[in-house]
Amino acid sequence: MNLAGMKASGKHFPGHGTVVADSHHELPIDDRSAQEILDNDYRVFAELAPKLNALMLAHVQYPAIDEQCAGYSRVWIQEKIRQELQFDGVVFSDDLSMAAAHSGVTVVDRAALAIEAGCDMILVCNDREAAIKVADWIELENIPVNERIITMRAAPADEIANLYAEPKWEAAKKAVESLIKS
């Protein structure tokens, strides 16, 4: 996909796999120890970060590391992503219209919290009215476009047609075909 010009995003940082609650409906809380989170989920992102163009935060709370939901956490975004991982790619919020993101505040407050924590791009999906409120707020407050966003534009390979002759393409095609047959 990178050879074809697509940008890769890892999600949901720092990990979403151990919680039961669905963040579309409620705020999941990951009760594991800091060491367990860092040694497992976080480690995977640390290894992948150099190969990724973006990271999307999880609407999950990890109280052993920070009381804030990861998407509003300066600890996760500034300390872990930017300083520890030295990740310079785009940091996306998850959808701010999801129930886990609400935290008892308005969608504009949520957008401000995500930006203040360090998100480069905030997402408001599946709620047109909320998206318009956030867009109006961004315009009213004259919030500048974060320059990192430009790096997410596709950069198609000069010889994209040649990618179909690549052994990687053939292997991927066969893998997908075998999954379809299953």
ChimeraX commands (.cxc) that place a marker at each C-alpha (Angstrom):
marker #1 position 0.00,0.00,0.00 radius 0.5
marker #1 position 2.88,2.36,0.74 radius 0.5
marker #1 position 4.36,1.64,-2.68 radius 0.5
marker #1 position 1.01,2.61,-4.21 radius 0.5
marker #1 position 1.12,5.95,-2.36 radius 0.5
marker #1 position -1.28,5.14,0.49 radius 0.5
marker #1 position -0.53,6.43,3.96 radius 0.5
marker #1 position -0.71,4.08,6.93 radius 0.5
marker #1 position -2.37,4.85,10.25 radius 0.5
marker #1 position -2.15,2.73,13.39 radius 0.5
marker #1 position -5.18,2.60,15.61 radius 0.5
marker #1 position -6.38,2.61,18.33 radius 0.5
marker #1 position -3.36,3.88,20.29 radius 0.5
marker #1 position -2.24,2.76,22.86 radius 0.5
marker #1 position -4.42,-0.35,22.56 radius 0.5
marker #1 position -8.08,-1.28,22.60 radius 0.5
marker #1 position -8.02,-5.05,22.63 radius 0.5
marker #1 position -8.33,-5.85,26.32 radius 0.5
marker #1 position -11.42,-3.83,27.17 radius 0.5
marker #1 position -14.93,-5.22,26.93 radius 0.5
marker #1 position -16.95,-2.01,26.71 radius 0.5
marker #1 position -17.71,-0.62,23.25 radius 0.5
marker #1 position -16.46,2.97,23.03 radius 0.5
marker #1 position -19.28,3.79,20.64 radius 0.5
marker #1 position -21.63,3.39,23.62 radius 0.5
marker #1 position -19.59,3.96,26.80 radius 0.5
marker #1 position -16.09,4.80,28.02 radius 0.5
marker #1 position -14.00,1.64,28.34 radius 0.5
marker #1 position -11.57,1.52,31.26 radius 0.5
marker #1 position -8.40,-0.55,30.97 radius 0.5
marker #1 position -7.59,-1.55,34.56 radius 0.5
marker #1 position -4.27,-3.21,33.80 radius 0.5
marker #1 position -1.06,-2.03,35.46 radius 0.5
marker #1 position 1.06,0.55,33.69 radius 0.5
marker #1 position 3.77,-2.06,33.16 radius 0.5
marker #1 position 1.36,-4.50,31.55 radius 0.5
marker #1 position 0.01,-1.83,29.18 radius 0.5
marker #1 position 3.49,-0.61,28.26 radius 0.5
marker #1 position 4.93,-4.12,27.83 radius 0.5
marker #1 position 2.09,-5.28,25.59 radius 0.5
marker #1 position -0.14,-2.90,23.61 radius 0.5
marker #1 position 2.15,0.14,23.76 radius 0.5
marker #1 position 5.18,-1.95,22.73 radius 0.5
marker #1 position 3.42,-2.98,19.51 radius 0.5
marker #1 position 2.80,0.66,18.60 radius 0.5
marker #1 position 6.39,1.56,19.56 radius 0.5
marker #1 position 7.67,-1.05,17.10 radius 0.5
marker #1 position 5.29,0.05,14.33 radius 0.5
marker #1 position 5.56,3.83,14.79 radius 0.5
marker #1 position 8.58,4.30,12.48 radius 0.5
marker #1 position 6.58,2.67,9.66 radius 0.5
marker #1 position 3.37,4.66,10.21 radius 0.5
marker #1 position 2.27,8.04,8.91 radius 0.5
marker #1 position -0.40,8.54,11.56 radius 0.5
marker #1 position -1.76,7.26,14.85 radius 0.5
marker #1 position -5.38,7.37,15.96 radius 0.5
marker #1 position -6.07,7.53,19.68 radius 0.5
marker #1 position -8.40,5.20,21.54 radius 0.5
marker #1 position -11.38,6.47,23.49 radius 0.5
marker #1 position -10.22,4.37,26.42 radius 0.5
marker #1 position -9.14,5.39,29.89 radius 0.5
marker #1 position -5.92,3.86,31.28 radius 0.5
marker #1 position -5.97,5.02,34.95 radius 0.5
marker #1 position -2.61,3.43,35.78 radius 0.5
marker #1 position -1.01,5.93,33.37 radius 0.5
marker #1 position -3.41,8.89,33.19 radius 0.5
marker #1 position -6.93,9.63,34.39 radius 0.5
marker #1 position -7.78,11.32,31.07 radius 0.5
marker #1 position -9.16,9.29,28.18 radius 0.5
marker #1 position -6.20,8.74,25.79 radius 0.5
marker #1 position -7.70,11.08,23.18 radius 0.5
marker #1 position -7.57,13.99,25.63 radius 0.5
marker #1 position -4.34,13.01,27.35 radius 0.5
marker #1 position -1.18,15.09,27.17 radius 0.5
marker #1 position 0.58,12.15,28.84 radius 0.5
marker #1 position -0.26,9.82,25.97 radius 0.5
marker #1 position 0.10,12.32,23.14 radius 0.5
marker #1 position 2.92,14.61,24.27 radius 0.5
marker #1 position 4.96,12.31,26.50 radius 0.5
marker #1 position 4.43,8.88,24.99 radius 0.5
marker #1 position 3.84,9.58,21.29 radius 0.5
marker #1 position 5.89,12.71,20.68 radius 0.5
marker #1 position 8.72,12.37,23.22 radius 0.5
marker #1 position 9.20,8.65,23.90 radius 0.5
marker #1 position 8.36,7.34,20.44 radius 0.5
marker #1 position 9.65,10.50,18.73 radius 0.5
marker #1 position 6.71,10.15,16.39 radius 0.5
marker #1 position 6.37,13.10,14.05 radius 0.5
marker #1 position 3.40,11.83,12.06 radius 0.5
marker #1 position -0.21,12.92,12.31 radius 0.5
marker #1 position -2.13,12.22,15.51 radius 0.5
marker #1 position -5.85,11.75,14.90 radius 0.5
marker #1 position -8.53,11.85,17.53 radius 0.5
marker #1 position -11.07,9.08,17.34 radius 0.5
marker #1 position -14.63,10.15,16.52 radius 0.5
marker #1 position -15.60,12.86,19.02 radius 0.5
marker #1 position -19.28,12.03,18.58 radius 0.5
marker #1 position -18.82,8.57,20.15 radius 0.5
marker #1 position -20.29,8.09,23.63 radius 0.5
marker #1 position -16.87,7.38,25.17 radius 0.5
marker #1 position -15.67,10.81,24.07 radius 0.5
marker #1 position -18.48,12.79,25.71 radius 0.5
marker #1 position -17.04,13.27,29.20 radius 0.5
marker #1 position -20.07,15.43,30.02 radius 0.5
marker #1 position -18.98,18.32,27.80 radius 0.5
marker #1 position -20.10,19.76,24.47 radius 0.5
marker #1 position -18.62,18.62,21.16 radius 0.5
marker #1 position -16.77,21.94,20.90 radius 0.5
marker #1 position -15.29,21.38,24.37 radius 0.5
marker #1 position -14.22,17.89,23.28 radius 0.5
marker #1 position -12.60,19.29,20.15 radius 0.5
marker #1 position -10.72,21.87,22.22 radius 0.5
marker #1 position -9.56,19.19,24.69 radius 0.5
marker #1 position -8.27,16.99,21.86 radius 0.5
marker #1 position -6.41,19.87,20.20 radius 0.5
marker #1 position -4.97,21.08,23.51 radius 0.5
marker #1 position -3.76,17.56,24.27 radius 0.5
marker #1 position -1.94,17.49,20.93 radius 0.5
marker #1 position -4.22,15.98,18.29 radius 0.5
marker #1 position -3.39,17.27,14.83 radius 0.5
marker #1 position -6.73,16.27,13.34 radius 0.5
marker #1 position -10.04,15.94,15.12 radius 0.5
marker #1 position -12.77,13.72,13.78 radius 0.5
marker #1 position -16.50,14.28,14.21 radius 0.5
marker #1 position -18.35,11.55,12.34 radius 0.5
marker #1 position -21.95,10.36,12.16 radius 0.5
marker #1 position -23.30,13.57,13.68 radius 0.5
marker #1 position -23.74,16.30,11.08 radius 0.5
marker #1 position -24.92,18.92,13.58 radius 0.5
marker #1 position -21.90,18.32,15.83 radius 0.5
marker #1 position -19.52,18.43,12.86 radius 0.5
marker #1 position -20.95,21.80,11.79 radius 0.5
marker #1 position -20.61,23.16,15.34 radius 0.5
marker #1 position -16.96,22.15,15.45 radius 0.5
marker #1 position -16.27,23.52,11.96 radius 0.5
marker #1 position -17.91,26.83,12.91 radius 0.5
marker #1 position -15.88,26.96,16.15 radius 0.5
marker #1 position -12.62,26.29,14.27 radius 0.5
marker #1 position -13.42,29.09,11.85 radius 0.5
marker #1 position -14.57,31.50,14.59 radius 0.5
marker #1 position -11.47,30.83,16.70 radius 0.5
marker #1 position -9.26,30.99,13.61 radius 0.5
marker #1 position -7.57,27.71,14.49 radius 0.5
marker #1 position -4.89,27.12,11.87 radius 0.5
marker #1 position -4.57,23.95,9.82 radius 0.5
marker #1 position -1.91,21.77,11.37 radius 0.5
marker #1 position 0.91,21.41,8.84 radius 0.5
marker #1 position 1.33,17.69,9.59 radius 0.5
marker #1 position -2.02,17.04,7.90 radius 0.5
marker #1 position -0.46,17.78,4.51 radius 0.5
marker #1 position 1.76,14.71,4.91 radius 0.5
marker #1 position -1.32,12.48,4.69 radius 0.5
marker #1 position -1.98,13.36,1.07 radius 0.5
marker #1 position -1.54,10.44,-1.27 radius 0.5
marker #1 position 1.69,10.35,-3.21 radius 0.5
marker #1 position 1.07,7.82,-5.97 radius 0.5
marker #1 position 4.14,6.02,-7.21 radius 0.5
marker #1 position 5.38,7.19,-10.60 radius 0.5
marker #1 position 5.08,3.68,-11.97 radius 0.5
marker #1 position 2.02,2.49,-10.08 radius 0.5
marker #1 position 1.03,0.15,-12.91 radius 0.5
marker #1 position 4.24,-1.83,-12.31 radius 0.5
marker #1 position 3.11,-2.65,-8.78 radius 0.5
marker #1 position 0.82,-5.37,-10.14 radius 0.5
marker #1 position 3.93,-7.25,-11.30 radius 0.5
marker #1 position 5.51,-7.18,-7.83 radius 0.5
marker #1 position 5.79,-10.51,-5.97 radius 0.5
marker #1 position 4.26,-8.77,-2.91 radius 0.5
marker #1 position 1.14,-7.97,-4.95 radius 0.5
marker #1 position 0.77,-11.56,-6.10 radius 0.5
marker #1 position 1.26,-12.88,-2.54 radius 0.5
marker #1 position -1.30,-10.43,-1.14 radius 0.5
marker #1 position -3.78,-11.25,-3.89 radius 0.5
marker #1 position -3.47,-14.99,-3.19 radius 0.5
marker #1 position -3.87,-14.41,0.56 radius 0.5
marker #1 position -7.07,-12.42,0.03 radius 0.5
marker #1 position -8.43,-14.99,-2.41 radius 0.5
marker #1 position -7.82,-17.79,0.12 radius 0.5
marker #1 position -9.67,-15.80,2.79 radius 0.5
marker #1 position -12.62,-15.27,0.48 radius 0.5
marker #1 position -12.83,-19.00,-0.22 radius 0.5
marker #1 position -12.81,-19.81,3.51 radius 0.5
marker link #1:1,2 radius 0.2
marker link #1:2,3 radius 0.2
marker link #1:3,4 radius 0.2
marker link #1:4,5 radius 0.2
marker link #1:5,6 radius 0.2
marker link #1:6,7 radius 0.2
marker link #1:7,8 radius 0.2
marker link #1:8,9 radius 0.2
marker link #1:9,10 radius 0.2
marker link #1:10,11 radius 0.2
marker link #1:11,12 radius 0.2
marker link #1:12,13 radius 0.2
marker link #1:13,14 radius 0.2
marker link #1:14,15 radius 0.2
marker link #1:15,16 radius 0.2
marker link #1:16,17 radius 0.2
marker link #1:17,18 radius 0.2
marker link #1:18,19 radius 0.2
marker link #1:19,20 radius 0.2
marker link #1:20,21 radius 0.2
marker link #1:21,22 radius 0.2
marker link #1:22,23 radius 0.2
marker link #1:23,24 radius 0.2
marker link #1:24,25 radius 0.2
marker link #1:25,26 radius 0.2
marker link #1:26,27 radius 0.2
marker link #1:27,28 radius 0.2
marker link #1:28,29 radius 0.2
marker link #1:29,30 radius 0.2
marker link #1:30,31 radius 0.2
marker link #1:31,32 radius 0.2
marker link #1:32,33 radius 0.2
marker link #1:33,34 radius 0.2
marker link #1:34,35 radius 0.2
marker link #1:35,36 radius 0.2
marker link #1:36,37 radius 0.2
marker link #1:37,38 radius 0.2
marker link #1:38,39 radius 0.2
marker link #1:39,40 radius 0.2
marker link #1:40,41 radius 0.2
marker link #1:41,42 radius 0.2
marker link #1:42,43 radius 0.2
marker link #1:43,44 radius 0.2
marker link #1:44,45 radius 0.2
marker link #1:45,46 radius 0.2
marker link #1:46,47 radius 0.2
marker link #1:47,48 radius 0.2
marker link #1:48,49 radius 0.2
marker link #1:49,50 radius 0.2
marker link #1:50,51 radius 0.2
marker link #1:51,52 radius 0.2
marker link #1:52,53 radius 0.2
marker link #1:53,54 radius 0.2
marker link #1:54,55 radius 0.2
marker link #1:55,56 radius 0.2
marker link #1:56,57 radius 0.2
marker link #1:57,58 radius 0.2
marker link #1:58,59 radius 0.2
marker link #1:59,60 radius 0.2
marker link #1:60,61 radius 0.2
marker link #1:61,62 radius 0.2
marker link #1:62,63 radius 0.2
marker link #1:63,64 radius 0.2
marker link #1:64,65 radius 0.2
marker link #1:65,66 radius 0.2
marker link #1:66,67 radius 0.2
marker link #1:67,68 radius 0.2
marker link #1:68,69 radius 0.2
marker link #1:69,70 radius 0.2
marker link #1:70,71 radius 0.2
marker link #1:71,72 radius 0.2
marker link #1:72,73 radius 0.2
marker link #1:73,74 radius 0.2
marker link #1:74,75 radius 0.2
marker link #1:75,76 radius 0.2
marker link #1:76,77 radius 0.2
marker link #1:77,78 radius 0.2
marker link #1:78,79 radius 0.2
marker link #1:79,80 radius 0.2
marker link #1:80,81 radius 0.2
marker link #1:81,82 radius 0.2
marker link #1:82,83 radius 0.2
marker link #1:83,84 radius 0.2
marker link #1:84,85 radius 0.2
marker link #1:85,86 radius 0.2
marker link #1:86,87 radius 0.2
marker link #1:87,88 radius 0.2
marker link #1:88,89 radius 0.2
marker link #1:89,90 radius 0.2
marker link #1:90,91 radius 0.2
marker link #1:91,92 radius 0.2
marker link #1:92,93 radius 0.2
marker link #1:93,94 radius 0.2
marker link #1:94,95 radius 0.2
marker link #1:95,96 radius 0.2
marker link #1:96,97 radius 0.2
marker link #1:97,98 radius 0.2
marker link #1:98,99 radius 0.2
marker link #1:99,100 radius 0.2
marker link #1:100,101 radius 0.2
marker link #1:101,102 radius 0.2
marker link #1:102,103 radius 0.2
marker link #1:103,104 radius 0.2
marker link #1:104,105 radius 0.2
marker link #1:105,106 radius 0.2
marker link #1:106,107 radius 0.2
marker link #1:107,108 radius 0.2
marker link #1:108,109 radius 0.2
marker link #1:109,110 radius 0.2
marker link #1:110,111 radius 0.2
marker link #1:111,112 radius 0.2
marker link #1:112,113 radius 0.2
marker link #1:113,114 radius 0.2
marker link #1:114,115 radius 0.2
marker link #1:115,116 radius 0.2
marker link #1:116,117 radius 0.2
marker link #1:117,118 radius 0.2
marker link #1:118,119 radius 0.2
marker link #1:119,120 radius 0.2
marker link #1:120,121 radius 0.2
marker link #1:121,122 radius 0.2
marker link #1:122,123 radius 0.2
marker link #1:123,124 radius 0.2
marker link #1:124,125 radius 0.2
marker link #1:125,126 radius 0.2
marker link #1:126,127 radius 0.2
marker link #1:127,128 radius 0.2
marker link #1:128,129 radius 0.2
marker link #1:129,130 radius 0.2
marker link #1:130,131 radius 0.2
marker link #1:131,132 radius 0.2
marker link #1:132,133 radius 0.2
marker link #1:133,134 radius 0.2
marker link #1:134,135 radius 0.2
marker link #1:135,136 radius 0.2
marker link #1:136,137 radius 0.2
marker link #1:137,138 radius 0.2
marker link #1:138,139 radius 0.2
marker link #1:139,140 radius 0.2
marker link #1:140,141 radius 0.2
marker link #1:141,142 radius 0.2
marker link #1:142,143 radius 0.2
marker link #1:143,144 radius 0.2
marker link #1:144,145 radius 0.2
marker link #1:145,146 radius 0.2
marker link #1:146,147 radius 0.2
marker link #1:147,148 radius 0.2
marker link #1:148,149 radius 0.2
marker link #1:149,150 radius 0.2
marker link #1:150,151 radius 0.2
marker link #1:151,152 radius 0.2
marker link #1:152,153 radius 0.2
marker link #1:153,154 radius 0.2
marker link #1:154,155 radius 0.2
marker link #1:155,156 radius 0.2
marker link #1:156,157 radius 0.2
marker link #1:157,158 radius 0.2
marker link #1:158,159 radius 0.2
marker link #1:159,160 radius 0.2
marker link #1:160,161 radius 0.2
marker link #1:161,162 radius 0.2
marker link #1:162,163 radius 0.2
marker link #1:163,164 radius 0.2
marker link #1:164,165 radius 0.2
marker link #1:165,166 radius 0.2
marker link #1:166,167 radius 0.2
marker link #1:167,168 radius 0.2
marker link #1:168,169 radius 0.2
marker link #1:169,170 radius 0.2
marker link #1:170,171 radius 0.2
marker link #1:171,172 radius 0.2
marker link #1:172,173 radius 0.2
marker link #1:173,174 radius 0.2
marker link #1:174,175 radius 0.2
marker link #1:175,176 radius 0.2
marker link #1:176,177 radius 0.2
marker link #1:177,178 radius 0.2
marker link #1:178,179 radius 0.2
marker link #1:179,180 radius 0.2
marker link #1:180,181 radius 0.2
marker link #1:181,182 radius 0.2
view
